[in-house]
Amino acid sequence: MENKFKTLENLEEEMGRLREEIEKKKKEAETLNKELPPANKEEIISEALKEHIEKYLPETLGEKYKITEEEEKTHIEKLEPEEHDRQISMLLEIVKEKGVINTFKIAKELSAHLQDDFHKALIHYLNYD
């Protein structure tokens, strides 16, 4: 079993691990079912994403990959006054720049509804992009 507290040093490493976790779960599910319908794929991605965020807490990020409080506040300020759909798009852009863990840390400061919508948008991004 992988060490829960292993450091993530950069965005590529985080996204690579997350995609590996998703593929592993998809393969496990495919051994049980011959074909996975899209809803099951999204459920698998959602589960892998939740486990990834629990496994790699912000404290486990390498120094170069951590987001500062100032950066976090700046992102939150940019997101709060924006229209809902624009906020989701901006969060996805932050994922591309700062990674999943840092972006969920930012999203926690927003409404629960926006967090849920972001989670769904990220599942879609990981499944189709």
N, CA and C atoms as an extended XYZ file, in Angstrom:
387
Properties=species:S:1:pos:R:3:atomname:S:1:resname:S:1:resid:I:1 pbc="F F F"
N         0.844       -1.192        0.000 N   MET     1
C         0.000        0.000        0.000 CA  MET     1
C         0.879        1.241        0.000 C   MET     1
N         0.489        2.225       -0.767 N   GLU     2
C         1.263        3.459       -0.888 CA  GLU     2
C         1.214        4.247        0.414 C   GLU     2
N         2.335        4.865        0.773 N   ASN     3
C         2.424        5.670        1.975 CA  ASN     3
C         1.462        6.851        1.875 C   ASN     3
N         0.556        6.976        2.832 N   LYS     4
C        -0.449        8.035        2.821 CA  LYS     4
C         0.175        9.424        2.846 C   LYS     4
N         1.347        9.555        3.430 N   PHE     5
C         1.940       10.869        3.603 CA  PHE     5
C         3.068       11.159        2.624 C   PHE     5
N         3.168       10.397        1.547 N   LYS     6
C         4.190       10.671        0.546 CA  LYS     6
C         3.962       12.061       -0.037 C   LYS     6
N         5.024       12.784       -0.212 N   THR     7
C         4.943       14.146       -0.706 CA  THR     7
C         4.686       14.176       -2.205 C   THR     7
N         3.850       15.111       -2.618 N   LEU     8
C         3.642       15.400       -4.036 CA  LEU     8
C         4.472       16.637       -4.351 C   LEU     8
N         5.374       16.510       -5.295 N   GLU     9
C         6.303       17.596       -5.564 CA  GLU     9
C         5.858       18.564       -6.652 C   GLU     9
N         4.944       18.114       -7.545 N   ASN    10
C         4.529       19.015       -8.616 CA  ASN    10
C         3.179       18.591       -9.181 C   ASN    10
N         2.636       19.455      -10.011 N   LEU    11
C         1.319       19.230      -10.596 CA  LEU    11
C         1.277       17.973      -11.453 C   LEU    11
N         2.300       17.753      -12.250 N   GLU    12
C         2.329       16.581      -13.122 CA  GLU    12
C         2.281       15.291      -12.309 C   GLU    12
N         3.008       15.274      -11.194 N   GLU    13
C         3.014       14.095      -10.329 CA  GLU    13
C         1.623       13.879       -9.720 C   GLU    13
N         0.990       14.957       -9.272 N   GLU    14
C        -0.339       14.818       -8.680 CA  GLU    14
C        -1.346       14.311       -9.714 C   GLU    14
N        -1.380       14.932      -10.870 N   MET    15
C        -2.343       14.530      -11.891 CA  MET    15
C        -2.047       13.106      -12.372 C   MET    15
N        -0.784       12.749      -12.483 N   GLY    16
C        -0.411       11.394      -12.876 CA  GLY    16
C        -0.906       10.370      -11.876 C   GLY    16
N        -0.707       10.645      -10.599 N   ARG    17
C        -1.178        9.717       -9.556 CA  ARG    17
C        -2.694        9.611       -9.555 C   ARG    17
N        -3.354       10.744       -9.703 N   LEU    18
C        -4.809       10.733       -9.715 CA  LEU    18
C        -5.325        9.929      -10.896 C   LEU    18
N        -4.763       10.131      -12.063 N   ARG    19
C        -5.197        9.378      -13.245 CA  ARG    19
C        -4.895        7.879      -13.084 C   ARG    19
N        -3.767        7.543      -12.454 N   GLU    20
C        -3.449        6.128      -12.181 CA  GLU    20
C        -4.486        5.518      -11.235 C   GLU    20
N        -4.856        6.273      -10.215 N   GLU    21
C        -5.851        5.797       -9.263 CA  GLU    21
C        -7.196        5.567       -9.963 C   GLU    21
N        -7.560        6.471      -10.864 N   ILE    22
C        -8.805        6.339      -11.616 CA  ILE    22
C        -8.753        5.101      -12.501 C   ILE    22
N        -7.654        4.936      -13.238 N   GLU    23
C        -7.522        3.779      -14.138 CA  GLU    23
C        -7.549        2.466      -13.370 C   GLU    23
N        -6.915        2.437      -12.214 N   LYS    24
C        -6.916        1.228      -11.386 CA  LYS    24
C        -8.342        0.872      -10.979 C   LYS    24
N        -9.107        1.872      -10.542 N   LYS    25
C       -10.488        1.629      -10.137 CA  LYS    25
C       -11.344        1.211      -11.331 C   LYS    25
N       -11.106        1.794      -12.493 N   LYS    26
C       -11.865        1.419      -13.696 CA  LYS    26
C       -11.585       -0.037      -14.060 C   LYS    26
N       -10.308       -0.439      -14.003 N   LYS    27
C        -9.945       -1.820      -14.338 CA  LYS    27
C       -10.565       -2.801      -13.353 C   LYS    27
N       -10.559       -2.437      -12.075 N   GLU    28
C       -11.178       -3.293      -11.067 CA  GLU    28
C       -12.673       -3.454      -11.355 C   GLU    28
N       -13.328       -2.361      -11.706 N   ALA    29
C       -14.763       -2.411      -12.000 CA  ALA    29
C       -15.027       -3.193      -13.281 C   ALA    29
N       -14.147       -3.054      -14.261 N   GLU    30
C       -14.332       -3.752      -15.533 CA  GLU    30
C       -14.177       -5.264      -15.381 C   GLU    30
N       -13.411       -5.708      -14.400 N   THR    31
C       -13.292       -7.152      -14.175 CA  THR    31
C       -14.610       -7.717      -13.652 C   THR    31
N       -15.392       -6.867      -12.996 N   LEU    32
C       -16.696       -7.298      -12.487 CA  LEU    32
C       -17.787       -7.162      -13.549 C   LEU    32
N       -17.679       -6.117      -14.350 N   ASN    33
C       -18.650       -5.860      -15.437 CA  ASN    33
C       -17.886       -5.808      -16.749 C   ASN    33
N       -18.459       -6.312      -17.795 N   LYS    34
C       -17.763       -6.286      -19.085 CA  LYS    34
C       -17.649       -4.872      -19.633 C   LYS    34
N       -18.680       -4.049      -19.456 N   GLU    35
C       -18.674       -2.697      -19.982 CA  GLU    35
C       -19.174       -1.742      -18.910 C   GLU    35
N       -18.492       -0.603      -18.791 N   LEU    36
C       -18.895        0.372      -17.788 CA  LEU    36
C       -19.722        1.480      -18.434 C   LEU    36
N       -20.965        1.660      -17.992 N   PRO    37
C       -21.737        2.787      -18.508 CA  PRO    37
C       -21.144        4.103      -18.002 C   PRO    37
N       -21.391        5.214      -18.700 N   PRO    38
C       -20.817        6.509      -18.292 CA  PRO    38
C       -21.085        6.869      -16.838 C   PRO    38
N       -22.270        6.581      -16.323 N   ALA    39
C       -22.587        6.914      -14.929 CA  ALA    39
C       -21.655        6.178      -13.968 C   ALA    39
N       -21.333        4.928      -14.278 N   ASN    40
C       -20.408        4.177      -13.419 CA  ASN    40
C       -19.001        4.753      -13.496 C   ASN    40
N       -18.583        5.180      -14.676 N   LYS    41
C       -17.253        5.790      -14.825 CA  LYS    41
C       -17.163        7.051      -13.981 C   LYS    41
N       -18.214        7.864      -14.004 N   GLU    42
C       -18.208        9.089      -13.205 CA  GLU    42
C       -18.188        8.767      -11.717 C   GLU    42
N       -18.894        7.738      -11.322 N   GLU    43
C       -18.891        7.315       -9.917 CA  GLU    43
C       -17.487        6.859       -9.495 C   GLU    43
N       -16.826        6.127      -10.379 N   ILE    44
C       -15.461        5.662      -10.108 CA  ILE    44
C       -14.517        6.842       -9.965 C   ILE    44
N       -14.638        7.810      -10.857 N   ILE    45
C       -13.779        8.997      -10.793 CA  ILE    45
C       -14.055        9.773       -9.511 C   ILE    45
N       -15.327        9.899       -9.161 N   SER    46
C       -15.693       10.605       -7.938 CA  SER    46
C       -15.063        9.939       -6.719 C   SER    46
N       -15.145        8.630       -6.660 N   GLU    47
C       -14.567        7.878       -5.543 CA  GLU    47
C       -13.045        8.053       -5.502 C   GLU    47
N       -12.397        7.951       -6.659 N   ALA    48
C       -10.938        8.114       -6.716 CA  ALA    48
C       -10.540        9.528       -6.302 C   ALA    48
N       -11.315       10.509       -6.716 N   LEU    49
C       -11.030       11.900       -6.374 CA  LEU    49
C       -11.147       12.123       -4.867 C   LEU    49
N       -12.202       11.593       -4.255 N   LYS    50
C       -12.380       11.724       -2.803 CA  LYS    50
C       -11.213       11.066       -2.060 C   LYS    50
N       -10.836        9.874       -2.488 N   GLU    51
C        -9.720        9.178       -1.841 CA  GLU    51
C        -8.417        9.945       -2.015 C   GLU    51
N        -8.207       10.522       -3.187 N   HIS    52
C        -6.988       11.292       -3.473 CA  HIS    52
C        -6.883       12.494       -2.530 C   HIS    52
N        -7.995       13.211       -2.361 N   ILE    53
C        -7.994       14.395       -1.507 CA  ILE    53
C        -7.776       14.016       -0.042 C   ILE    53
N        -8.327       12.868        0.373 N   GLU    54
C        -8.111       12.399        1.742 CA  GLU    54
C        -6.680       11.903        1.944 C   GLU    54
N        -6.124       11.274        0.925 N   LYS    55
C        -4.785       10.682        1.015 CA  LYS    55
C        -3.697       11.758        1.036 C   LYS    55
N        -3.844       12.776        0.199 N   TYR    56
C        -2.827       13.817        0.076 CA  TYR    56
C        -3.357       15.137        0.612 C   TYR    56
N        -3.170       15.352        1.875 N   LEU    57
C        -3.586       16.603        2.501 CA  LEU    57
C        -2.649       17.729        2.045 C   LEU    57
N        -3.105       18.980        2.105 N   PRO    58
C        -2.245       20.082        1.684 CA  PRO    58
C        -0.877       20.086        2.372 C   PRO    58
N        -0.829       19.572        3.595 N   GLU    59
C         0.435       19.532        4.337 CA  GLU    59
C         1.449       18.574        3.700 C   GLU    59
N         0.991       17.663        2.846 N   THR    60
C         1.893       16.692        2.242 CA  THR    60
C         2.485       17.166        0.917 C   THR    60
N         2.131       18.378        0.509 N   LEU    61
C         2.654       18.898       -0.749 CA  LEU    61
C         4.092       19.372       -0.567 C   LEU    61
N         4.897       19.141       -1.585 N   GLY    62
C         6.265       19.636       -1.563 CA  GLY    62
C         6.278       21.154       -1.479 C   GLY    62
N         7.336       21.716       -0.934 N   GLU    63
C         7.410       23.168       -0.706 CA  GLU    63
C         7.143       23.982       -1.974 C   GLU    63
N         7.685       23.560       -3.095 N   LYS    64
C         7.506       24.314       -4.341 CA  LYS    64
C         6.074       24.232       -4.858 C   LYS    64
N         5.330       23.254       -4.396 N   TYR    65
C         3.982       22.996       -4.893 CA  TYR    65
C         2.896       23.554       -3.977 C   TYR    65
N         3.261       23.940       -2.763 N   LYS    66
C         2.270       24.460       -1.821 CA  LYS    66
C         1.755       25.819       -2.293 C   LYS    66
N         0.527       26.094       -1.923 N   ILE    67
C        -0.076       27.380       -2.226 CA  ILE    67
C         0.005       28.224       -0.955 C   ILE    67
N         0.419       29.456       -1.098 N   THR    68
C         0.533       30.329        0.070 CA  THR    68
C        -0.850       30.835        0.474 C   THR    68
N        -0.954       31.303        1.706 N   GLU    69
C        -2.226       31.867        2.173 CA  GLU    69
C        -2.621       33.061        1.310 C   GLU    69
N        -1.635       33.837        0.911 N   GLU    70
C        -1.913       35.006        0.062 CA  GLU    70
C        -2.471       34.579       -1.300 C   GLU    70
N        -1.866       33.553       -1.900 N   GLU    71
C        -2.376       33.037       -3.181 CA  GLU    71
C        -3.793       32.502       -3.012 C   GLU    71
N        -4.014       31.775       -1.921 N   GLU    72
C        -5.335       31.211       -1.655 CA  GLU    72
C        -6.372       32.327       -1.535 C   GLU    72
N        -6.059       33.357       -0.763 N   LYS    73
C        -6.982       34.484       -0.593 CA  LYS    73
C        -7.239       35.187       -1.918 C   LYS    73
N        -6.208       35.351       -2.717 N   THR    74
C        -6.358       35.996       -4.025 CA  THR    74
C        -7.302       35.206       -4.906 C   THR    74
N        -7.136       33.880       -4.941 N   HIS    75
C        -8.024       33.039       -5.739 CA  HIS    75
C        -9.460       33.109       -5.218 C   HIS    75
N        -9.626       33.086       -3.906 N   ILE    76
C       -10.970       33.150       -3.314 CA  ILE    76
C       -11.630       34.475       -3.660 C   ILE    76
N       -10.886       35.565       -3.545 N   GLU    77
C       -11.437       36.884       -3.872 CA  GLU    77
C       -11.855       36.963       -5.335 C   GLU    77
N       -11.068       36.375       -6.209 N   LYS    78
C       -11.404       36.389       -7.632 CA  LYS    78
C       -12.644       35.551       -7.906 C   LYS    78
N       -12.843       34.494       -7.130 N   LEU    79
C       -13.962       33.588       -7.355 CA  LEU    79
C       -15.266       34.096       -6.743 C   LEU    79
N       -15.222       34.664       -5.589 N   GLU    80
C       -16.448       35.011       -4.873 CA  GLU    80
C       -17.382       35.954       -5.628 C   GLU    80
N       -16.898       37.015       -6.237 N   PRO    81
C       -17.851       37.926       -6.876 CA  PRO    81
C       -18.321       37.469       -8.263 C   PRO    81
N       -17.754       36.397       -8.749 N   GLU    82
C       -18.049       35.960      -10.109 CA  GLU    82
C       -19.345       35.159      -10.187 C   GLU    82
N       -19.884       35.095      -11.376 N   GLU    83
C       -21.042       34.270      -11.675 CA  GLU    83
C       -20.686       32.796      -11.456 C   GLU    83
N       -21.656       31.979      -11.051 N   HIS    84
C       -21.423       30.584      -10.666 CA  HIS    84
C       -20.666       29.769      -11.731 C   HIS    84
N       -21.114       29.779      -12.950 N   ASP    85
C       -20.445       29.002      -13.992 CA  ASP    85
C       -19.017       29.479      -14.204 C   ASP    85
N       -18.833       30.760      -14.123 N   ARG    86
C       -17.483       31.325      -14.270 CA  ARG    86
C       -16.591       30.865      -13.121 C   ARG    86
N       -17.165       30.749      -11.932 N   GLN    87
C       -16.396       30.276      -10.782 CA  GLN    87
C       -15.903       28.849      -11.019 C   GLN    87
N       -16.754       28.000      -11.552 N   ILE    88
C       -16.369       26.615      -11.828 CA  ILE    88
C       -15.231       26.603      -12.855 C   ILE    88
N       -15.373       27.400      -13.900 N   SER    89
C       -14.314       27.480      -14.922 CA  SER    89
C       -13.001       27.964      -14.318 C   SER    89
N       -13.115       28.946      -13.444 N   MET    90
C       -11.901       29.466      -12.807 CA  MET    90
C       -11.275       28.416      -11.896 C   MET    90
N       -12.098       27.663      -11.184 N   LEU    91
C       -11.562       26.595      -10.337 CA  LEU    91
C       -10.848       25.544      -11.184 C   LEU    91
N       -11.418       25.210      -12.332 N   LEU    92
C       -10.757       24.243      -13.217 CA  LEU    92
C        -9.425       24.784      -13.733 C   LEU    92
N        -9.350       26.078      -13.964 N   GLU    93
C        -8.080       26.688      -14.376 CA  GLU    93
C        -7.059       26.610      -13.244 C   GLU    93
N        -7.528       26.802      -12.009 N   ILE    94
C        -6.625       26.697      -10.861 CA  ILE    94
C        -6.114       25.263      -10.744 C   ILE    94
N        -6.977       24.266      -11.021 N   VAL    95
C        -6.541       22.866      -11.010 CA  VAL    95
C        -5.369       22.697      -11.967 C   VAL    95
N        -5.462       23.281      -13.145 N   LYS    96
C        -4.412       23.145      -14.152 CA  LYS    96
C        -3.126       23.835      -13.733 C   LYS    96
N        -3.246       24.880      -12.925 N   GLU    97
C        -2.064       25.639      -12.495 CA  GLU    97
C        -1.506       25.175      -11.159 C   GLU    97
N        -2.408       24.824      -10.228 N   LYS    98
C        -1.986       24.547       -8.852 CA  LYS    98
C        -2.335       23.151       -8.367 C   LYS    98
N        -3.121       22.393       -9.155 N   GLY    99
C        -3.439       21.025       -8.784 CA  GLY    99
C        -4.745       20.877       -8.039 C   GLY    99
N        -5.156       19.636       -7.896 N   VAL   100
C        -6.446       19.282       -7.295 CA  VAL   100
C        -6.489       19.623       -5.810 C   VAL   100
N        -5.485       19.238       -5.078 N   ILE   101
C        -5.494       19.439       -3.621 CA  ILE   101
C        -5.576       20.915       -3.272 C   ILE   101
N        -4.737       21.727       -3.902 N   ASN   102
C        -4.770       23.159       -3.628 CA  ASN   102
C        -6.112       23.767       -4.002 C   ASN   102
N        -6.693       23.335       -5.102 N   THR   103
C        -7.964       23.905       -5.543 CA  THR   103
C        -9.105       23.512       -4.613 C   THR   103
N        -9.101       22.277       -4.109 N   PHE   104
C       -10.143       21.893       -3.152 CA  PHE   104
C        -9.994       22.669       -1.855 C   PHE   104
N        -8.790       23.013       -1.499 N   LYS   105
C        -8.573       23.839       -0.310 CA  LYS   105
C        -9.249       25.197       -0.510 C   LYS   105
N        -9.116       25.742       -1.696 N   ILE   106
C        -9.764       27.015       -2.027 CA  ILE   106
C       -11.286       26.832       -2.056 C   ILE   106
N       -11.746       25.779       -2.699 N   ALA   107
C       -13.188       25.542       -2.845 CA  ALA   107
C       -13.883       25.370       -1.501 C   ALA   107
N       -13.164       24.880       -0.499 N   LYS   108
C       -13.760       24.694        0.828 CA  LYS   108
C       -14.244       26.020        1.416 C   LYS   108
N       -13.675       27.118        0.950 N   GLU   109
C       -14.053       28.435        1.455 CA  GLU   109
C       -15.316       28.965        0.769 C   GLU   109
N       -15.780       28.279       -0.249 N   LEU   110
C       -16.962       28.699       -0.997 CA  LEU   110
C       -18.178       27.902       -0.537 C   LEU   110
N       -19.319       28.143       -1.124 N   SER   111
C       -20.548       27.459       -0.700 CA  SER   111
C       -20.477       25.959       -0.963 C   SER   111
N       -21.239       25.204       -0.186 N   ALA   112
C       -21.296       23.747       -0.353 CA  ALA   112
C       -21.833       23.400       -1.745 C   ALA   112
N       -22.788       24.176       -2.218 N   HIS   113
C       -23.353       23.942       -3.549 CA  HIS   113
C       -22.289       24.114       -4.627 C   HIS   113
N       -21.496       25.162       -4.504 N   LEU   114
C       -20.427       25.398       -5.480 CA  LEU   114
C       -19.378       24.292       -5.396 C   LEU   114
N       -19.066       23.824       -4.199 N   GLN   115
C       -18.121       22.718       -4.030 CA  GLN   115
C       -18.628       21.471       -4.742 C   GLN   115
N       -19.909       21.171       -4.580 N   ASP   116
C       -20.498       20.001       -5.242 CA  ASP   116
C       -20.435       20.137       -6.759 C   ASP   116
N       -20.768       21.330       -7.256 N   ASP   117
C       -20.725       21.548       -8.705 CA  ASP   117
C       -19.300       21.468       -9.233 C   ASP   117
N       -18.358       21.970       -8.466 N   PHE   118
C       -16.952       21.883       -8.869 CA  PHE   118
C       -16.508       20.424       -8.906 C   PHE   118
N       -16.908       19.667       -7.907 N   HIS   119
C       -16.560       18.242       -7.849 CA  HIS   119
C       -17.071       17.539       -9.108 C   HIS   119
N       -18.313       17.809       -9.486 N   LYS   120
C       -18.897       17.213      -10.683 CA  LYS   120
C       -18.156       17.661      -11.944 C   LYS   120
N       -17.818       18.940      -12.004 N   ALA   121
C       -17.096       19.457      -13.173 CA  ALA   121
C       -15.711       18.819      -13.275 C   ALA   121
N       -15.068       18.596      -12.151 N   LEU   122
C       -13.748       17.968      -12.155 CA  LEU   122
C       -13.853       16.504      -12.569 C   LEU   122
N       -14.883       15.842      -12.146 N   ILE   123
C       -15.107       14.452      -12.588 CA  ILE   123
C       -15.256       14.421      -14.100 C   ILE   123
N       -16.037       15.337      -14.623 N   HIS   124
C       -16.221       15.409      -16.080 CA  HIS   124
C       -14.880       15.682      -16.769 C   HIS   124
N       -14.110       16.626      -16.225 N   TYR   125
C       -12.803       16.963      -16.790 CA  TYR   125
C       -11.874       15.748      -16.797 C   TYR   125
N       -11.839       15.024      -15.701 N   LEU   126
C       -10.961       13.863      -15.597 CA  LEU   126
C       -11.429       12.705      -16.474 C   LEU   126
N       -12.712       12.644      -16.747 N   ASN   127
C       -13.261       11.544      -17.534 CA  ASN   127
C       -13.205       11.817      -19.036 C   ASN   127
N       -13.341       13.051      -19.443 N   TYR   128
C       -13.489       13.339      -20.859 CA  TYR   128
C       -12.381       14.179      -21.482 C   TYR   128
N       -11.558       14.830      -20.692 N   ASP   129
C       -10.492       15.674      -21.266 CA  ASP   129
C        -9.162       14.985      -21.277 C   ASP   129
